[in-house]
């Protein structure tokens, strides 16, 4: 499997990153099966694993920790996240120094490790000065508890502000960004990806299959069934409502992309993942299997190259910088000015 530099960290990671969000009660509650999935990914050449403290309430981190025990930890670049609410306590969330320094200890314990290679802010907290966040994370680097840190779903302006703050205040800086990116969700091509290139940041993108819309299951004439995970289906039921105009547009695009993949002799999964990993700003695409079959289908994308004329035809279906349903950009979760209360009241 192709390995690439993770920004300017001098660390090399596989072009596919194993996402562990679906391992645990949120997706696959069978710990033994989840461990087999992780081991299969490692055996296939994946050396990059991404999880978060909130995934299945910490259970995902526990599964990853058990799977990496027994000598596998040293050969894995291990990433996790902090920031989204972990329980009902109002102080167990966000990016304050208080919570970051407490949360990292919980992640280290659940992962069964002495250090985290990449500690990511799940979302920047608008209630906290970014200098406080960078200061707390910098202290963790100096303490040896984390090797580097990054963020997720930060707009380009936030990336620039954080980089400038780090330079002016003498802090360590965000080394990576983790945004959503797929053939249906391309807004980051406009400014986030160029900004990451400018600052030498690694980019690990999530949702290359657009939440399943590019799995090959969503074609015209078939029912839009939603995700296979019961918990995920309950939480995101409206996202897969086939009567919604935005979803109808996504179905049109997914169907056209599926037909294009058929013509190219590829599965839609292969084309979708190869599309993401081919972008020069992208370091690694996160694939989040719930089952072994899911993982095997993702692994078939390894080594797939997309010809320029095929990329041009993809651009005709969804132009560069466009997102079919703007909600898929996840901006509303990281940019408070997009919330109604900030705009109208």
C-alpha positions as a Markdown table, in Angstrom:
| # | Residue | x | y | z |
|---|---|---|---|---|
| 1 | Unk | 0.0 | 0.0 | 0.0 |
| 2 | Unk | 1.2 | 3.5 | -0.8 |
| 3 | Unk | 2.5 | 5.5 | 2.1 |
| 4 | Unk | 2.8 | 9.3 | 2.3 |
| 5 | Unk | 4.3 | 11.9 | 4.6 |
| 6 | Unk | 1.8 | 13.2 | 7.1 |
| 7 | Unk | 2.3 | 16.9 | 6.4 |
| 8 | Unk | 5.7 | 18.0 | 7.8 |
| 9 | Unk | 5.7 | 15.6 | 10.8 |
| 10 | Unk | 8.3 | 13.3 | 9.1 |
| 11 | Unk | 5.8 | 10.5 | 9.9 |
| 12 | Unk | 4.7 | 8.3 | 7.0 |
| 13 | Unk | 1.1 | 6.9 | 6.9 |
| 14 | Unk | -0.8 | 4.6 | 4.5 |
| 15 | Unk | -3.1 | 6.3 | 1.9 |
| 16 | Unk | -6.0 | 4.5 | 3.6 |
| 17 | Unk | -6.6 | 5.2 | 7.3 |
| 18 | Unk | -8.7 | 2.7 | 9.3 |
| 19 | Unk | -11.5 | 4.7 | 11.0 |
| 20 | Unk | -12.9 | 3.0 | 14.1 |
| 21 | Unk | -16.1 | 5.0 | 14.5 |
| 22 | Unk | -18.2 | 1.9 | 13.6 |
| 23 | Unk | -16.4 | -0.4 | 16.0 |
| 24 | Unk | -18.4 | -0.6 | 19.2 |
| 25 | Unk | -22.1 | -0.2 | 20.1 |
| 26 | Unk | -22.5 | 2.5 | 17.5 |
| 27 | Unk | -21.9 | 0.0 | 14.8 |
| 28 | Unk | -20.3 | -3.4 | 15.5 |
| 29 | Unk | -20.6 | -4.4 | 19.2 |
| 30 | Unk | -18.7 | -7.7 | 18.8 |
| 31 | Unk | -15.2 | -6.9 | 20.1 |
| 32 | Unk | -13.7 | -10.1 | 18.8 |
| 33 | Unk | -15.0 | -9.3 | 15.3 |
| 34 | Unk | -13.9 | -5.7 | 15.5 |
| 35 | Unk | -10.4 | -6.8 | 16.5 |
| 36 | Unk | -10.2 | -9.1 | 13.5 |
| 37 | Unk | -11.2 | -6.2 | 11.3 |
| 38 | Unk | -8.4 | -4.1 | 12.7 |
| 39 | Unk | -5.8 | -6.9 | 12.4 |
| 40 | Unk | -6.9 | -7.5 | 8.8 |
| 41 | Unk | -6.4 | -3.9 | 8.0 |
| 42 | Unk | -2.9 | -3.9 | 9.5 |
| 43 | Unk | -2.0 | -7.0 | 7.6 |
| 44 | Unk | -3.1 | -5.4 | 4.4 |
| 45 | Unk | -0.6 | -2.5 | 4.9 |
| 46 | Unk | -2.7 | 0.1 | 6.7 |
| 47 | Unk | -0.6 | 1.6 | 9.5 |
| 48 | Unk | -2.9 | 4.5 | 10.4 |
| 49 | Unk | -5.8 | 4.2 | 12.8 |
| 50 | Unk | -8.2 | 6.9 | 13.7 |
| 51 | Unk | -10.8 | 6.9 | 16.5 |
| 52 | Unk | -12.3 | 9.4 | 19.1 |
| 53 | Unk | -13.2 | 9.5 | 22.7 |
| 54 | Unk | -16.9 | 9.9 | 21.8 |
| 55 | Unk | -17.2 | 6.9 | 19.5 |
| 56 | Unk | -19.5 | 4.5 | 21.3 |
| 57 | Unk | -18.8 | 6.4 | 24.5 |
| 58 | Unk | -15.1 | 5.4 | 24.6 |
| 59 | Unk | -15.8 | 1.8 | 23.6 |
| 60 | Unk | -14.1 | 2.3 | 20.2 |
| 61 | Unk | -10.9 | 3.4 | 21.9 |
| 62 | Unk | -11.0 | 0.4 | 24.1 |
| 63 | Unk | -11.4 | -2.0 | 21.1 |
| 64 | Unk | -8.5 | -0.3 | 19.3 |
| 65 | Unk | -6.3 | -0.5 | 22.4 |
| 66 | Unk | -7.0 | -4.3 | 22.8 |
| 67 | Unk | -6.4 | -4.9 | 19.1 |
| 68 | Unk | -3.0 | -3.1 | 19.2 |
| 69 | Unk | -1.8 | -4.9 | 22.4 |
| 70 | Unk | 0.8 | -7.6 | 22.1 |
| 71 | Unk | 3.4 | -5.7 | 20.0 |
| 72 | Unk | 1.3 | -4.1 | 17.3 |
| 73 | Unk | 1.1 | -0.6 | 18.8 |
| 74 | Unk | 4.7 | 0.4 | 17.9 |
| 75 | Unk | 4.0 | 0.0 | 14.2 |
| 76 | Unk | 0.8 | 2.0 | 14.1 |
| 77 | Unk | 0.3 | 5.7 | 13.8 |
| 78 | Unk | -2.6 | 6.1 | 16.3 |
| 79 | Unk | -4.9 | 9.1 | 16.1 |
| 80 | Unk | -7.8 | 10.0 | 18.4 |
| 81 | Unk | -9.9 | 13.1 | 19.1 |
| 82 | Unk | -11.3 | 15.4 | 21.8 |
| 83 | Unk | -13.9 | 18.0 | 22.0 |
| 84 | Unk | -17.4 | 16.6 | 21.3 |
| 85 | Unk | -19.6 | 16.1 | 24.4 |
| 86 | Unk | -18.6 | 13.0 | 26.4 |
| 87 | Unk | -21.5 | 12.5 | 28.7 |
| 88 | Unk | -23.8 | 15.0 | 30.4 |
| 89 | Unk | -21.2 | 17.0 | 32.3 |
| 90 | Unk | -21.0 | 20.4 | 30.6 |
| 91 | Unk | -17.3 | 20.5 | 31.3 |
| 92 | Unk | -16.6 | 17.2 | 29.6 |
| 93 | Unk | -16.6 | 18.8 | 26.1 |
| 94 | Unk | -15.0 | 21.6 | 24.2 |
| 95 | Unk | -11.3 | 22.6 | 23.9 |
| 96 | Unk | -10.6 | 24.3 | 27.2 |
| 97 | Unk | -7.3 | 23.5 | 28.9 |
| 98 | Unk | -9.2 | 21.9 | 31.8 |
| 99 | Unk | -11.0 | 19.4 | 29.5 |
| 100 | Unk | -8.1 | 18.6 | 27.2 |
| 101 | Unk | -5.8 | 17.8 | 30.0 |
| 102 | Unk | -8.4 | 15.6 | 31.6 |
| 103 | Unk | -9.7 | 14.0 | 28.4 |
| 104 | Unk | -6.2 | 12.9 | 27.1 |
| 105 | Unk | -5.7 | 10.8 | 30.3 |
| 106 | Unk | -8.9 | 9.0 | 29.6 |
| 107 | Unk | -8.0 | 8.3 | 26.0 |
| 108 | Unk | -4.5 | 7.1 | 27.0 |
| 109 | Unk | -6.1 | 4.7 | 29.5 |
| 110 | Unk | -8.7 | 3.3 | 27.1 |
| 111 | Unk | -6.2 | 2.9 | 24.3 |
| 112 | Unk | -3.7 | 1.2 | 26.6 |
| 113 | Unk | -0.8 | 3.3 | 25.4 |
| 114 | Unk | 1.7 | 5.8 | 26.8 |
| 115 | Unk | 1.4 | 8.2 | 23.9 |
| 116 | Unk | -0.9 | 9.3 | 21.1 |
| 117 | Unk | 0.7 | 10.0 | 17.7 |
| 118 | Unk | -2.0 | 12.5 | 16.5 |
| 119 | Unk | -4.4 | 14.1 | 19.0 |
| 120 | Unk | -7.1 | 16.0 | 17.1 |
| 121 | Unk | -9.6 | 18.7 | 18.2 |
| 122 | Unk | -12.9 | 17.2 | 17.0 |
| 123 | Unk | -14.3 | 20.8 | 16.5 |
| 124 | Unk | -12.8 | 24.1 | 17.4 |
| 125 | Unk | -14.7 | 25.6 | 20.4 |
| 126 | Unk | -15.9 | 29.1 | 19.6 |
| 127 | Unk | -16.2 | 29.8 | 23.4 |
| 128 | Unk | -12.4 | 29.2 | 23.9 |
| 129 | Unk | -9.5 | 31.4 | 22.8 |
| 130 | Unk | -7.6 | 29.3 | 20.2 |
| 131 | Unk | -4.4 | 30.2 | 22.1 |
| 132 | Unk | -5.6 | 28.4 | 25.2 |
| 133 | Unk | -6.3 | 25.3 | 23.1 |
| 134 | Unk | -2.9 | 25.5 | 21.3 |
| 135 | Unk | -1.2 | 26.1 | 24.7 |
| 136 | Unk | -2.8 | 23.0 | 26.3 |
| 137 | Unk | -1.9 | 20.8 | 23.3 |
| 138 | Unk | 1.6 | 22.2 | 23.1 |
| 139 | Unk | 2.1 | 21.2 | 26.7 |
| 140 | Unk | 1.0 | 17.7 | 26.0 |
| 141 | Unk | 3.6 | 17.5 | 23.2 |
| 142 | Unk | 6.3 | 18.6 | 25.5 |
| 143 | Unk | 5.1 | 16.1 | 28.2 |
| 144 | Unk | 5.4 | 13.3 | 25.6 |
| 145 | Unk | 1.8 | 12.3 | 25.9 |
| 146 | Unk | 1.0 | 13.2 | 22.3 |
| 147 | Unk | 3.4 | 13.5 | 19.3 |
| 148 | Unk | 1.5 | 16.0 | 17.2 |
| 149 | Unk | -2.0 | 17.5 | 17.1 |
| 150 | Unk | -4.5 | 18.5 | 14.5 |
| 151 | Unk | -8.1 | 19.5 | 14.1 |
| 152 | Unk | -11.3 | 18.4 | 12.2 |
| 153 | Unk | -13.8 | 20.3 | 10.1 |
| 154 | Unk | -12.2 | 23.7 | 10.5 |
| 155 | Unk | -12.9 | 26.3 | 7.8 |
| 156 | Unk | -9.9 | 27.9 | 6.0 |
| 157 | Unk | -10.2 | 31.1 | 8.0 |
| 158 | Unk | -9.9 | 29.1 | 11.3 |
| 159 | Unk | -6.9 | 27.2 | 10.0 |
| 160 | Unk | -5.1 | 30.5 | 9.1 |
| 161 | Unk | -6.0 | 32.0 | 12.5 |
| 162 | Unk | -4.7 | 29.0 | 14.4 |
| 163 | Unk | -1.4 | 29.0 | 12.3 |
| 164 | Unk | -0.8 | 32.7 | 12.9 |
| 165 | Unk | -1.6 | 32.4 | 16.6 |
| 166 | Unk | 0.9 | 29.5 | 17.0 |
| 167 | Unk | 3.6 | 31.6 | 15.3 |
| 168 | Unk | 3.0 | 34.7 | 17.3 |
| 169 | Unk | 2.6 | 33.0 | 20.7 |
| 170 | Unk | 5.3 | 30.4 | 20.3 |
| 171 | Unk | 2.9 | 27.5 | 20.3 |
| 172 | Unk | 3.1 | 24.1 | 18.5 |
| 173 | Unk | 0.8 | 24.3 | 15.5 |
| 174 | Unk | -2.0 | 22.2 | 14.0 |
| 175 | Unk | -0.2 | 19.6 | 11.8 |
| 176 | Unk | -3.3 | 18.1 | 10.2 |
| 177 | Unk | -6.9 | 18.8 | 9.2 |
| 178 | Unk | -9.7 | 16.2 | 9.0 |
| 179 | Unk | -12.5 | 17.4 | 6.7 |
| 180 | Unk | -15.3 | 15.5 | 4.9 |
| 181 | Unk | -14.5 | 14.9 | 1.3 |
| 182 | Unk | -16.1 | 12.8 | -1.5 |
| 183 | Unk | -17.2 | 13.1 | -5.1 |
| 184 | Unk | -20.5 | 14.5 | -3.7 |
| 185 | Unk | -18.9 | 16.8 | -1.1 |
| 186 | Unk | -16.2 | 18.9 | -2.8 |
| 187 | Unk | -16.4 | 22.3 | -1.1 |
| 188 | Unk | -13.0 | 21.9 | 0.6 |
| 189 | Unk | -11.4 | 22.0 | -2.8 |
| 190 | Unk | -12.2 | 25.7 | -2.9 |
| 191 | Unk | -10.1 | 26.9 | 0.0 |
| 192 | Unk | -9.5 | 24.3 | 2.8 |
| 193 | Unk | -7.2 | 22.0 | 0.7 |
| 194 | Unk | -5.2 | 24.8 | -0.8 |
| 195 | Unk | -4.8 | 26.3 | 2.7 |
| 196 | Unk | -3.5 | 23.0 | 4.1 |
| 197 | Unk | -1.0 | 22.7 | 1.2 |
| 198 | Unk | 0.2 | 26.2 | 1.9 |
| 199 | Unk | 0.9 | 25.4 | 5.6 |
| 200 | Unk | 2.3 | 22.0 | 4.9 |
| 201 | Unk | -0.5 | 20.2 | 6.8 |
| 202 | Unk | -1.4 | 16.6 | 6.4 |
| 203 | Unk | -5.0 | 16.0 | 5.4 |
| 204 | Unk | -6.9 | 12.9 | 6.4 |
| 205 | Unk | -10.4 | 13.1 | 4.9 |
| 206 | Unk | -13.5 | 11.3 | 6.2 |
| 207 | Unk | -16.6 | 10.0 | 4.6 |
| 208 | Unk | -15.2 | 9.2 | 1.1 |
| 209 | Unk | -18.4 | 7.3 | 0.4 |
| 210 | Unk | -20.5 | 10.3 | 1.4 |
| 211 | Unk | -22.2 | 8.5 | 4.3 |
| 212 | Unk | -22.9 | 5.5 | 2.1 |
| 213 | Unk | -24.3 | 7.3 | -0.9 |
| 214 | Unk | -21.3 | 6.2 | -3.0 |
| 215 | Unk | -21.4 | 2.6 | -1.7 |
| 216 | Unk | -23.2 | 1.4 | -4.8 |
| 217 | Unk | -26.4 | 0.7 | -3.0 |
| 218 | Unk | -28.0 | 4.0 | -4.0 |
| 219 | Unk | -29.1 | 3.8 | -7.6 |
| 220 | Unk | -32.3 | 4.8 | -9.3 |
| 221 | Unk | -35.0 | 2.3 | -9.0 |
| 222 | Unk | -33.8 | 1.1 | -5.6 |
| 223 | Unk | -35.2 | 2.0 | -2.3 |
| 224 | Unk | -33.1 | 4.4 | -0.2 |
| 225 | Unk | -32.7 | 2.3 | 2.8 |
| 226 | Unk | -30.1 | 4.2 | 4.9 |
| 227 | Unk | -27.2 | 2.7 | 6.9 |
| 228 | Unk | -27.0 | -0.9 | 8.1 |
| 229 | Unk | -26.1 | 0.1 | 11.7 |
| 230 | Unk | -29.4 | 0.3 | 13.7 |
| 231 | Unk | -28.0 | 3.0 | 15.9 |
| 232 | Unk | -26.8 | 5.1 | 13.0 |
| 233 | Unk | -30.0 | 4.6 | 11.1 |
| 234 | Unk | -31.9 | 6.0 | 14.1 |
| 235 | Unk | -29.6 | 9.0 | 14.6 |
| 236 | Unk | -29.5 | 9.9 | 10.9 |
| 237 | Unk | -32.9 | 8.8 | 9.6 |
| 238 | Unk | -33.6 | 12.2 | 7.9 |
| 239 | Unk | -30.3 | 12.2 | 6.1 |
| 240 | Unk | -31.5 | 9.2 | 3.9 |
| 241 | Unk | -35.1 | 10.5 | 3.3 |
| 242 | Unk | -35.6 | 9.8 | -0.4 |
| 243 | Unk | -38.4 | 12.4 | -0.7 |
| 244 | Unk | -36.0 | 15.2 | 0.4 |
| 245 | Unk | -35.1 | 17.4 | -2.7 |
| 246 | Unk | -31.4 | 17.5 | -1.6 |
| 247 | Unk | -31.3 | 13.7 | -1.4 |
| 248 | Unk | -33.0 | 13.4 | -4.7 |
| 249 | Unk | -30.2 | 15.4 | -6.2 |
| 250 | Unk | -27.6 | 13.2 | -4.5 |
| 251 | Unk | -29.3 | 10.1 | -5.8 |
| 252 | Unk | -29.1 | 11.6 | -9.4 |
| 253 | Unk | -25.4 | 12.3 | -9.0 |
| 254 | Unk | -24.7 | 8.9 | -7.3 |
| 255 | Unk | -26.5 | 7.1 | -10.0 |
| 256 | Unk | -24.6 | 8.9 | -12.7 |
| 257 | Unk | -21.3 | 8.2 | -10.9 |
| 258 | Unk | -22.3 | 4.6 | -10.5 |
| 259 | Unk | -22.9 | 4.3 | -14.3 |
| 260 | Unk | -19.5 | 6.0 | -14.9 |
| 261 | Unk | -17.8 | 3.5 | -12.6 |
| 262 | Unk | -19.5 | 0.6 | -14.4 |
| 263 | Unk | -18.2 | 1.9 | -17.7 |
| 264 | Unk | -14.7 | 2.3 | -16.4 |
| 265 | Unk | -14.7 | -1.3 | -15.1 |
| 266 | Unk | -14.6 | -0.2 | -11.4 |
| 267 | Unk | -16.9 | -0.6 | -8.5 |
| 268 | Unk | -18.3 | 2.8 | -7.3 |
| 269 | Unk | -16.4 | 2.2 | -4.0 |
| 270 | Unk | -13.1 | 1.9 | -5.8 |
| 271 | Unk | -13.7 | 5.0 | -7.8 |
| 272 | Unk | -14.9 | 7.0 | -4.8 |
| 273 | Unk | -11.9 | 6.2 | -2.7 |
| 274 | Unk | -9.4 | 6.6 | -5.5 |
| 275 | Unk | -10.9 | 10.0 | -6.3 |
| 276 | Unk | -10.2 | 11.2 | -2.8 |
| 277 | Unk | -6.7 | 9.8 | -2.4 |
| 278 | Unk | -5.6 | 11.1 | -5.9 |
| 279 | Unk | -5.9 | 14.8 | -4.8 |
| 280 | Unk | -2.4 | 16.1 | -4.2 |
| 281 | Unk | -3.4 | 17.8 | -0.9 |
| 282 | Unk | -4.9 | 14.6 | 0.6 |
| 283 | Unk | -2.6 | 12.4 | 2.7 |
| 284 | Unk | -5.0 | 9.6 | 3.6 |
| 285 | Unk | -8.7 | 8.7 | 3.2 |
| 286 | Unk | -10.4 | 7.4 | 6.3 |
| 287 | Unk | -12.5 | 4.3 | 5.7 |
| 288 | Unk | -14.8 | 3.2 | 8.5 |
| 289 | Unk | -15.9 | -0.5 | 8.1 |
| 290 | Unk | -18.6 | -2.0 | 10.3 |
| 291 | Unk | -18.0 | -5.5 | 8.9 |
| 292 | Unk | -15.2 | -7.5 | 7.4 |
| 293 | Unk | -16.9 | -7.3 | 4.0 |
| 294 | Unk | -16.9 | -3.6 | 4.2 |
| 295 | Unk | -13.2 | -3.5 | 4.8 |
| 296 | Unk | -12.5 | -5.9 | 2.0 |
| 297 | Unk | -14.4 | -3.7 | -0.5 |
| 298 | Unk | -12.4 | -0.7 | 0.7 |
| 299 | Unk | -9.1 | -2.5 | 0.3 |
| 300 | Unk | -9.8 | -3.2 | -3.4 |
| 301 | Unk | -9.3 | 0.6 | -4.0 |
| 302 | Unk | -5.6 | 0.2 | -3.1 |
| 303 | Unk | -3.6 | 0.8 | -6.3 |
| 304 | Unk | -6.5 | 2.1 | -8.4 |
| 305 | Unk | -5.6 | 5.0 | -10.6 |
| 306 | Unk | -8.1 | 7.2 | -12.3 |
| 307 | Unk | -7.3 | 8.4 | -15.8 |
| 308 | Unk | -7.5 | 12.2 | -16.5 |
| 309 | Unk | -10.5 | 11.7 | -18.9 |
| 310 | Unk | -12.4 | 9.8 | -16.1 |
| 311 | Unk | -11.7 | 12.6 | -13.6 |
| 312 | Unk | -13.0 | 15.1 | -16.2 |
| 313 | Unk | -16.2 | 13.2 | -16.5 |
| 314 | Unk | -16.6 | 13.1 | -12.7 |
| 315 | Unk | -16.2 | 16.9 | -12.8 |
| 316 | Unk | -19.0 | 17.1 | -15.3 |
| 317 | Unk | -21.3 | 15.4 | -12.8 |
| 318 | Unk | -20.2 | 17.3 | -9.7 |
| 319 | Unk | -18.0 | 20.3 | -10.6 |
| 320 | Unk | -14.9 | 21.1 | -8.5 |
| 321 | Unk | -15.7 | 22.9 | -5.3 |
| 322 | Unk | -19.3 | 21.9 | -5.4 |
| 323 | Unk | -21.3 | 20.0 | -2.8 |
| 324 | Unk | -24.7 | 18.5 | -3.7 |
| 325 | Unk | -26.2 | 19.0 | -0.3 |
| 326 | Unk | -24.5 | 21.9 | 1.6 |
| 327 | Unk | -25.3 | 20.3 | 4.9 |
| 328 | Unk | -22.8 | 17.5 | 4.1 |
| 329 | Unk | -19.9 | 20.1 | 4.4 |
| 330 | Unk | -20.5 | 19.9 | 8.2 |
| 331 | Unk | -19.9 | 23.7 | 8.4 |
| 332 | Unk | -22.9 | 24.2 | 10.8 |
| 333 | Unk | -21.1 | 22.1 | 13.4 |
| 334 | Unk | -17.9 | 24.2 | 13.4 |
| 335 | Unk | -19.1 | 27.7 | 12.2 |
| 336 | Unk | -21.5 | 29.2 | 14.7 |
| 337 | Unk | -22.4 | 32.1 | 12.3 |
| 338 | Unk | -24.4 | 29.6 | 10.3 |
| 339 | Unk | -26.7 | 28.8 | 13.1 |
| 340 | Unk | -30.0 | 30.6 | 13.0 |
| 341 | Unk | -29.5 | 32.4 | 16.3 |
| 342 | Unk | -26.4 | 34.0 | 15.0 |
| 343 | Unk | -28.0 | 35.2 | 11.8 |
| 344 | Unk | -31.5 | 36.4 | 12.8 |
| 345 | Unk | -31.9 | 37.2 | 16.5 |
